[in-house]
Amino acid sequence: MAETSDPSDQFRRAIDRVCEGESLAFDELRALMAAVVQGAVSAPLLTGLLVALKAKGETTEEIGGAARALRDA
């Protein structure tokens, strides 16, 4: 399956991975949250990712990536 740069597709894939217990990398979370700051992601997708991360338990890499995106905004 070819990778896509569509933020919605990236969020869906990330949600699926987190729901399977996988942690996301610093740069991956940074890119996802940058898309949020740019308004490229719907509220339901953002909610899905945040709930999945909370249920799995956020890693320091994930928190750091999100924080970096917000600082860079």
N, CA, C and O atoms as a Tinker XYZ file with bonds, in Angstrom:
   292  protein
     1  N      0.843000   -1.179000    0.000000    73     2
     2  CA     0.000000    0.000000    0.000000    64     1     3
     3  C      0.889000    1.243000    0.000000    63     2     4     5
     4  O      1.820000    1.331000    0.800000    81     3
     5  N      0.619000    2.190000   -0.870000    73     3     6
     6  CA     1.433000    3.397000   -0.983000    64     5     7
     7  C      1.144000    4.356000    0.167000    63     6     8     9
     8  O      0.005000    4.499000    0.614000    81     7
     9  N      2.212000    5.012000    0.635000    73     7    10
    10  CA     2.061000    6.017000    1.683000    64     9    11
    11  C      1.413000    7.257000    1.080000    63    10    12    13
    12  O      1.621000    7.571000   -0.091000    81    11
    13  N      0.634000    7.950000    1.881000    73    11    14
    14  CA    -0.010000    9.174000    1.443000    64    13    15
    15  C      0.354000   10.290000    2.400000    63    14    16    17
    16  O      0.633000   10.051000    3.575000    81    15
    17  N      0.350000   11.512000    1.889000    73    15    18
    18  CA     0.673000   12.639000    2.744000    64    17    19
    19  C     -0.585000   13.314000    3.275000    63    18    20    21
    20  O     -0.487000   14.345000    3.941000    81    19
    21  N     -1.761000   12.764000    3.001000    73    19    22
    22  CA    -3.004000   13.325000    3.500000    64    21    23
    23  C     -3.035000   13.199000    5.026000    63    22    24    25
    24  O     -2.969000   12.090000    5.557000    81    23
    25  N     -3.135000   14.336000    5.736000    73    23    26
    26  CA    -3.117000   14.290000    7.201000    64    25    27
    27  C     -4.203000   13.389000    7.800000    63    26    28    29
    28  O     -3.968000   12.728000    8.812000    81    27
    29  N     -5.374000   13.360000    7.190000    73    27    30
    30  CA    -6.443000   12.507000    7.722000    64    29    31
    31  C     -6.060000   11.035000    7.651000    63    30    32    33
    32  O     -6.313000   10.278000    8.588000    81    31
    33  N     -5.455000   10.633000    6.548000    73    31    34
    34  CA    -5.005000    9.244000    6.412000    64    33    35
    35  C     -3.890000    8.934000    7.403000    63    34    36    37
    36  O     -3.856000    7.855000    7.995000    81    35
    37  N     -2.978000    9.886000    7.578000    73    35    38
    38  CA    -1.896000    9.692000    8.546000    64    37    39
    39  C     -2.460000    9.531000    9.951000    63    38    40    41
    40  O     -1.985000    8.692000   10.716000    81    39
    41  N     -3.463000   10.322000   10.296000    73    39    42
    42  CA    -4.085000   10.209000   11.613000    64    41    43
    43  C     -4.767000    8.858000   11.780000    63    42    44    45
    44  O     -4.642000    8.230000   12.831000    81    43
    45  N     -5.481000    8.408000   10.765000    73    43    46
    46  CA    -6.172000    7.108000   10.861000    64    45    47
    47  C     -5.172000    5.975000   11.077000    63    46    48    49
    48  O     -5.399000    5.090000   11.902000    81    47
    49  N     -4.063000    6.005000   10.332000    73    47    50
    50  CA    -3.046000    4.968000   10.503000    64    49    51
    51  C     -2.425000    5.042000   11.895000    63    50    52    53
    52  O     -2.189000    4.014000   12.530000    81    51
    53  N     -2.162000    6.253000   12.365000    73    51    54
    54  CA    -1.577000    6.413000   13.699000    64    53    55
    55  C     -2.534000    5.910000   14.773000    63    54    56    57
    56  O     -2.110000    5.242000   15.716000    81    55
    57  N     -3.810000    6.222000   14.638000    73    55    58
    58  CA    -4.812000    5.754000   15.612000    64    57    59
    59  C     -4.830000    4.231000   15.638000    63    58    60    61
    60  O     -4.834000    3.626000   16.710000    81    59
    61  N     -4.839000    3.612000   14.467000    73    59    62
    62  CA    -4.837000    2.146000   14.397000    64    61    63
    63  C     -3.618000    1.565000   15.107000    63    62    64    65
    64  O     -3.736000    0.605000   15.869000    81    63
    65  N     -2.455000    2.145000   14.857000    73    63    66
    66  CA    -1.226000    1.637000   15.472000    64    65    67
    67  C     -1.242000    1.805000   16.989000    63    66    68    69
    68  O     -0.856000    0.897000   17.725000    81    67
    69  N     -1.687000    2.967000   17.449000    73    67    70
    70  CA    -1.739000    3.208000   18.895000    64    69    71
    71  C     -2.741000    2.266000   19.550000    63    70    72    73
    72  O     -2.494000    1.762000   20.645000    81    71
    73  N     -3.867000    2.026000   18.889000    73    71    74
    74  CA    -4.869000    1.091000   19.440000    64    73    75
    75  C     -4.316000   -0.331000   19.545000    63    74    76    77
    76  O     -4.783000   -1.123000   20.363000    81    75
    77  N     -3.324000   -0.652000   18.719000    73    75    78
    78  CA    -2.670000   -1.956000   18.784000    64    77    79
    79  C     -1.541000   -1.979000   19.814000    63    78    80    81
    80  O     -0.853000   -2.988000   19.970000    81    79
    81  N     -1.356000   -0.855000   20.517000    73    79    82
    82  CA    -0.363000   -0.799000   21.577000    64    81    83
    83  C      0.996000   -0.270000   21.148000    63    82    84    85
    84  O      1.936000   -0.255000   21.943000    81    83
    85  N      1.107000    0.162000   19.907000    73    83    86
    86  CA     2.382000    0.668000   19.391000    64    85    87
    87  C      2.573000    2.127000   19.797000    63    86    88    89
    88  O      1.618000    2.903000   19.797000    81    87
    89  N      3.787000    2.495000   20.137000    73    87    90
    90  CA     4.107000    3.886000   20.437000    64    89    91
    91  C      4.543000    4.590000   19.164000    63    90    92    93
    92  O      5.081000    3.968000   18.248000    81    91
    93  N      4.306000    5.891000   19.117000    73    91    94
    94  CA     4.683000    6.697000   17.966000    64    93    95
    95  C      6.006000    7.409000   18.261000    63    94    96    97
    96  O      6.311000    7.721000   19.412000    81    95
    97  N      6.771000    7.656000   17.223000    73    95    98
    98  CA     8.055000    8.335000   17.360000    64    97    99
    99  C      7.861000    9.833000   17.573000    63    98   100   101
   100  O      6.824000   10.392000   17.219000    81    99
   101  N      8.869000   10.470000   18.153000    73    99   102
   102  CA     8.869000   11.912000   18.395000    64   101   103
   103  C      8.480000   12.680000   17.133000    63   102   104   105
   104  O      7.555000   13.492000   17.161000    81   103
   105  N      9.186000   12.425000   16.023000    73   103   106
   106  CA     8.941000   13.160000   14.781000    64   105   107
   107  C      7.566000   12.871000   14.191000    63   106   108   109
   108  O      6.969000   13.733000   13.545000    81   107
   109  N      7.072000   11.677000   14.412000    73   107   110
   110  CA     5.741000   11.332000   13.912000    64   109   111
   111  C      4.664000   12.137000   14.641000    63   110   112   113
   112  O      3.766000   12.697000   14.012000    81   111
   113  N      4.762000   12.190000   15.968000    73   111   114
   114  CA     3.785000   12.969000   16.747000    64   113   115
   115  C      3.922000   14.449000   16.449000    63   114   116   117
   116  O      2.924000   15.168000   16.390000    81   115
   117  N      5.162000   14.915000   16.257000    73   115   118
   118  CA     5.381000   16.316000   15.909000    64   117   119
   119  C      4.675000   16.656000   14.602000    63   118   120   121
   120  O      4.012000   17.688000   14.509000    81   119
   121  N      4.808000   15.809000   13.601000    73   119   122
   122  CA     4.168000   16.047000   12.306000    64   121   123
   123  C      2.640000   15.993000   12.412000    63   122   124   125
   124  O      1.941000   16.802000   11.803000    81   123
   125  N      2.130000   15.033000   13.189000    73   123   126
   126  CA     0.679000   14.936000   13.361000    64   125   127
   127  C      0.120000   16.178000   14.042000    63   126   128   129
   128  O     -0.902000   16.717000   13.616000    81   127
   129  N      0.788000   16.630000   15.096000    73   127   130
   130  CA     0.293000   17.795000   15.821000    64   129   131
   131  C      0.493000   19.084000   15.018000    63   130   132   133
   132  O     -0.282000   20.028000   15.173000    81   131
   133  N      1.509000   19.137000   14.173000    73   131   134
   134  CA     1.684000   20.292000   13.290000    64   133   135
   135  C      0.499000   20.399000   12.338000    63   134   136   137
   136  O      0.044000   21.502000   12.035000    81   135
   137  N     -0.003000   19.260000   11.865000    73   135   138
   138  CA    -1.180000   19.258000   11.000000    64   137   139
   139  C     -2.405000   19.786000   11.751000    63   138   140   141
   140  O     -3.246000   20.475000   11.174000    81   139
   141  N     -2.496000   19.460000   13.032000    73   139   142
   142  CA    -3.603000   19.967000   13.854000    64   141   143
   143  C     -3.516000   21.487000   13.951000    63   142   144   145
   144  O     -4.511000   22.184000   13.750000    81   143
   145  N     -2.329000   21.997000   14.259000    73   143   146
   146  CA    -2.130000   23.438000   14.408000    64   145   147
   147  C     -2.470000   24.168000   13.105000    63   146   148   149
   148  O     -2.976000   25.290000   13.132000    81   147
   149  N     -2.195000   23.534000   11.979000    73   147   150
   150  CA    -2.479000   24.129000   10.670000    64   149   151
   151  C     -3.950000   24.012000   10.281000    63   150   152   153
   152  O     -4.361000   24.544000    9.250000    81   151
   153  N     -4.743000   23.323000   11.094000    73   151   154
   154  CA    -6.168000   23.172000   10.798000    64   153   155
   155  C     -6.485000   22.122000    9.754000    63   154   156   157
   156  O     -7.565000   22.142000    9.164000    81   155
   157  N     -5.561000   21.204000    9.517000    73   155   158
   158  CA    -5.723000   20.202000    8.465000    64   157   159
   159  C     -6.372000   18.907000    8.945000    63   158   160   161
   160  O     -6.509000   17.960000    8.170000    81   159
   161  N     -6.777000   18.857000   10.225000    73   159   162
   162  CA    -7.309000   17.614000   10.805000    64   161   163
   163  C     -8.628000   17.918000   11.507000    63   162   164   165
   164  O     -8.756000   18.935000   12.189000    81   163
   165  N     -9.598000   17.040000   11.336000    73   163   166
   166  CA   -10.906000   17.240000   11.970000    64   165   167
   167  C    -10.838000   16.957000   13.470000    63   166   168   169
   168  O     -9.977000   16.216000   13.944000    81   167
   169  N    -11.753000   17.557000   14.188000    73   167   170
   170  CA   -11.826000   17.352000   15.639000    64   169   171
   171  C    -12.030000   15.880000   16.003000    63   170   172   173
   172  O    -11.399000   15.402000   16.945000    81   171
   173  N    -12.893000   15.140000   15.287000    73   171   174
   174  CA   -13.056000   13.724000   15.635000    64   173   175
   175  C    -11.765000   12.912000   15.493000    63   174   176   177
   176  O    -11.503000   12.028000   16.309000    81   175
   177  N    -10.956000   13.200000   14.465000    73   175   178
   178  CA    -9.692000   12.468000   14.314000    64   177   179
   179  C     -8.715000   12.834000   15.421000    63   178   180   181
   180  O     -8.039000   11.958000   15.961000    81   179
   181  N     -8.631000   14.106000   15.765000    73   179   182
   182  CA    -7.771000   14.523000   16.870000    64   181   183
   183  C     -8.221000   13.851000   18.162000    63   182   184   185
   184  O     -7.395000   13.345000   18.922000    81   183
   185  N     -9.510000   13.845000   18.408000    73   183   186
   186  CA   -10.055000   13.203000   19.612000    64   185   187
   187  C     -9.701000   11.721000   19.633000    63   186   188   189
   188  O     -9.299000   11.190000   20.668000    81   187
   189  N     -9.848000   11.057000   18.496000    73   187   190
   190  CA    -9.518000    9.635000   18.423000    64   189   191
   191  C     -8.074000    9.355000   18.776000    63   190   192   193
   192  O     -7.778000    8.410000   19.507000    81   191
   193  N     -7.172000   10.179000   18.255000    73   191   194
   194  CA    -5.756000    9.976000   18.553000    64   193   195
   195  C     -5.470000   10.232000   20.024000    63   194   196   197
   196  O     -4.762000    9.452000   20.660000    81   195
   197  N     -6.010000   11.314000   20.572000    73   195   198
   198  CA    -5.743000   11.638000   21.972000    64   197   199
   199  C     -6.304000   10.580000   22.924000    63   198   200   201
   200  O     -5.665000   10.238000   23.919000    81   199
   201  N     -7.489000   10.068000   22.622000    73   199   202
   202  CA    -8.080000    9.019000   23.464000    64   201   203
   203  C     -7.258000    7.735000   23.356000    63   202   204   205
   204  O     -7.030000    7.057000   24.358000    81   203
   205  N     -6.814000    7.399000   22.145000    73   203   206
   206  CA    -5.997000    6.192000   21.963000    64   205   207
   207  C     -4.679000    6.316000   22.721000    63   206   208   209
   208  O     -4.237000    5.366000   23.367000    81   207
   209  N     -4.054000    7.487000   22.642000    73   207   210
   210  CA    -2.798000    7.694000   23.380000    64   209   211
   211  C     -3.018000    7.587000   24.876000    63   210   212   213
   212  O     -2.213000    6.971000   25.573000    81   211
   213  N     -4.085000    8.171000   25.381000    73   211   214
   214  CA    -4.381000    8.119000   26.814000    64   213   215
   215  C     -4.622000    6.676000   27.252000    63   214   216   217
   216  O     -4.129000    6.252000   28.298000    81   215
   217  N     -5.377000    5.925000   26.457000    73   215   218
   218  CA    -5.678000    4.531000   26.808000    64   217   219
   219  C     -4.406000    3.681000   26.815000    63   218   220   221
   220  O     -4.246000    2.809000   27.668000    81   219
   221  N     -3.503000    3.935000   25.866000    73   219   222
   222  CA    -2.250000    3.178000   25.786000    64   221   223
   223  C     -1.264000    3.636000   26.858000    63   222   224   225
   224  O     -0.501000    2.842000   27.408000    81   223
   225  N     -1.301000    4.934000   27.138000    73   223   226
   226  CA    -0.320000    5.543000   28.026000    64   225   227
   227  C      0.722000    6.251000   27.178000    63   226   228   229
   228  O      1.451000    5.610000   26.421000    81   227
   229  N      0.794000    7.558000   27.300000    73   227   230
   230  CA     1.692000    8.344000   26.470000    64   229   231
   231  C      3.149000    8.111000   26.877000    63   230   232   233
   232  O      3.461000    7.976000   28.060000    81   231
   233  N      4.025000    8.066000   25.888000    73   231   234
   234  CA     5.459000    7.965000   26.156000    64   233   235
   235  C      6.052000    9.374000   26.185000    63   234   236   237
   236  O      5.432000   10.332000   25.722000    81   235
   237  N      7.255000    9.483000   26.731000    73   235   238
   238  CA     7.919000   10.784000   26.743000    64   237   239
   239  C      8.216000   11.256000   25.316000    63   238   240   241
   240  O      8.187000   12.456000   25.045000    81   239
   241  N      8.498000   10.326000   24.411000    73   239   242
   242  CA     8.725000   10.681000   23.000000    64   241   243
   243  C      7.466000   11.302000   22.403000    63   242   244   245
   244  O      7.545000   12.313000   21.705000    81   243
   245  N      6.315000   10.707000   22.672000    73   243   246
   246  CA     5.055000   11.221000   22.134000    64   245   247
   247  C      4.732000   12.600000   22.701000    63   246   248   249
   248  O      4.347000   13.507000   21.963000    81   247
   249  N      4.889000   12.751000   23.999000    73   247   250
   250  CA     4.619000   14.040000   24.637000    64   249   251
   251  C      5.586000   15.091000   24.105000    63   250   252   253
   252  O      5.182000   16.216000   23.811000    81   251
   253  N      6.849000   14.732000   23.982000    73   251   254
   254  CA     7.850000   15.660000   23.468000    64   253   255
   255  C      7.575000   16.099000   22.040000    63   254   256   257
   256  O      7.731000   17.274000   21.708000    81   255
   257  N      7.171000   15.171000   21.205000    73   255   258
   258  CA     6.847000   15.507000   19.811000    64   257   259
   259  C      5.668000   16.456000   19.713000    63   258   260   261
   260  O      5.687000   17.399000   18.922000    81   259
   261  N      4.649000   16.213000   20.509000    73   259   262
   262  CA     3.481000   17.098000   20.519000    64   261   263
   263  C      3.861000   18.477000   21.038000    63   262   264   265
   264  O      3.443000   19.490000   20.478000    81   263
   265  N      4.645000   18.519000   22.094000    73   263   266
   266  CA     5.069000   19.796000   22.674000    64   265   267
   267  C      5.908000   20.590000   21.672000    63   266   268   269
   268  O      5.750000   21.804000   21.551000    81   267
   269  N      6.801000   19.901000   20.954000    73   267   270
   270  CA     7.645000   20.590000   19.969000    64   269   271
   271  C      6.786000   21.229000   18.884000    63   270   272   273
   272  O      7.039000   22.364000   18.479000    81   271
   273  N      5.767000   20.503000   18.410000    73   271   274
   274  CA     4.882000   21.061000   17.370000    64   273   275
   275  C      4.186000   22.314000   17.874000    63   274   276   277
   276  O      4.046000   23.290000   17.136000    81   275
   277  N      3.752000   22.292000   19.117000    73   275   278
   278  CA     3.066000   23.455000   19.668000    64   277   279
   279  C      4.026000   24.620000   19.867000    63   278   280   281
   280  O      3.661000   25.771000   19.631000    81   279
   281  N      5.237000   24.332000   20.295000    73   279   282
   282  CA     6.243000   25.406000   20.460000    64   281   283
   283  C      6.626000   26.011000   19.125000    63   282   284   285
   284  O      6.853000   27.217000   19.037000    81   283
   285  N      6.700000   25.195000   18.083000    73   283   286
   286  CA     7.103000   25.662000   16.761000    64   285   287
   287  C      5.992000   26.416000   16.039000    63   286   288   289
   288  O      6.248000   27.094000   15.044000    81   287
   289  N      4.772000   26.305000   16.529000    73   287   290
   290  CA     3.623000   26.926000   15.845000    64   289   291
   291  C      3.646000   28.442000   15.940000    63   290   292
   292  O      2.752000   29.108000   15.417000    81   291
